[in-house]
Amino acid sequence: MDRPALAKLCVSSSTTIRDAIKCIDQSGVVSLALLVDADGRLLSVLTDGDIRRGILHRLTLDAPVTDLLPIKALMPNAKAVTAPVGTDKPTLLRIMQEKGVRQLPLLDEEDKVVDIVLRRDLLPDVASGLQATIMAGGFGTRLWPLTEELPKPMLPVGGRPLMERIVQQLQQAGIHRLNIATHYKPEKIVEHFGTGSAFGVDINYVNEDLPLGTGGALRLLPPPDSPFLVINGDVLTGIDYLQMLEYHREHDADMTVAVNLHTIKVAYGVVDSDGSRITGLREKPELTLFVNAGIYLLEPSIYKHIPAEQHFNMTDLIQSLIAAGRPVVSFPIREYWLDVGQHPDYQRAQEDMQDGTVTGK
């Protein structure tokens, strides 16, 4: 990597998280920001995962990037994972595999970054073994009469079916093996996508004779031998699936749940109290909550928590894993996201598509 390209990755202690996001998003295949001192010496490496963990801790995007460091200190790779320039490839690969990173800055004797090695240059595509299941069996009753003739995932958004955009995003992320779980008007989906070859993917269809829920439908599929995605077929998003996979691995999770920050405006003054004693008043406050975004990344081991031949939602699976003491983590979406579940959402999806709001990272 040449010096101008490396310079674009560098941020200082006064850089805001917002600007660090721009730095990461504009860096192309290298998805990190280099926190350096005034002399250009590396202080820390900030990843997409560090940004998302900051969002979970409710940091504002206008906070300095140094506010991310105490949160980063709680992670296994609190200190920047680097290697000296000139390190041989087998050693670089060993470091990356042991530390679970896919980007490795190379430092000179002054601790200045002179290059960045990518794991994909040393190994095949990290997503080559990843497959996805799209849940497309719902009746879409809240969008009636639009769904009288079409299943909800096949409703046109910007001139083509909503689910076609999901398939395209998966294909562009290197995920080519897809399962589609159907129930309501499955023929409409099969007629459009066929084998998937026209869309650069290989599609396997699973039809639910009786609705089994987003979790129960998985039991109709053989357990994969590697992590796999589950996506609701009515979600319009620009989420980075490969970043989600890396985040999942960083946290050694059994299940990673994509979440989106949602603000609720309370129309009344809120009274805070301790028993009968009023301790404070908040006039029409805004509450910010993380909501389930309908996108999940799971390990094959979760199958033993899904009962056979009965209705079982992904929320049931989350509760079951938590009760069993298994690691379930949140992956905050900082990209575009919209659940196209009701008429106002569908109208907004059309408007956002037309004005270019629907983007990737």
C-alpha positions, 0 to 999 in steps of 0.5 A: 500500500502506498504512502498516500493510501496509508495517510488516508487511514490515519486519524488523531486523538482529536478525530471524531468517531463520525470521521473515523467511520468515514475513514473506515468506509472510504478505505476500500478493502482495508477496513480500519483506521490507524490512530497515530501520534503527532509523529505518525507512530501507531497508537492503536488500530480502530476496526469496524467492530470497535465502532459498533461496540462504541455504539452499543455503549451509547457513545455519540458519533461526535465523541473523540475516537479516544473514547473508544479505547476503554471499550477496546481495552475489554476485548482480547485484542486490546493492543494493536495486533501488528508485525515488523515489516519483512515478516515472512508470509507463514508467520503473518498468517499464523499471527492473523489466525491466532489473533483472529484478525484479517488485517495486519499493519506492518511497522518499521523500527519507529513504529510507523505503519508502512504496509497492511497485509490482508488475510484474504491475500494469504487465504481463500475468501473468508466467506466462501464457506458461509451460507444464508437462509432467507425467511420468506414464508410470512403472509404479510397481512399488515401489507394487505391488499398488496400481498393478495397476489404476491408474498411480501418479499416479492413486493417491488421496491425501486422496480424489482422485488425486495428479496432480489436486493437481499440475494444480490447483496449476499452474492456481492459479499461472496455468499453463494449458497442460499436457502429460501424458506417459503410458505405463502405463495411459494410459486411466485418466489420459485418462478422468479429466482429459479435455481439462482444461477441468473443471480450468481447464487445456488438456491435450495427451497424449503417449503413449510407445509405449516408455518414453523416460525423463523427458528423452527423452519431451520430444522427443515434444513441439515445443520451446516458445518460452519457459521450461517446467516438467517435473514428475514425476507422483508428487510431492506438494509446495507449491512456489511455481512462480512463485518458481521462475520468478523464481529461474530468471531471476535466475540466467540458467539453462538449467535449474533443478533443484528440490532438497530437503534430506535428512538421513541418520542414520549408524548407526555411528561415522564414522572420518575419516582421512588415509591410514592416520592417523586424524584424527577420530571422529564418533559416529553423525553426521547427513549433510545432502544436497540431493536431486533433487526431480523438478521442473525449469524449462528453456529451449527451448535444452535440446532440442538436448541431448536425443537423438531416439528413445532412453531419456534421463533428466533426470539425463542431461540435467543431465550433458549441460548441465554438460558443455557448460558451460551454467548449471544451478542448484539451487532449494531447496524450503522448502515441503512436498515428498514423493516418493510412490514407495514404500508408506511414502511413500504412507502418509505422504502420506495422514497428512500430507494428513489432518493438514494438513501438506500446504500451500503456501508 
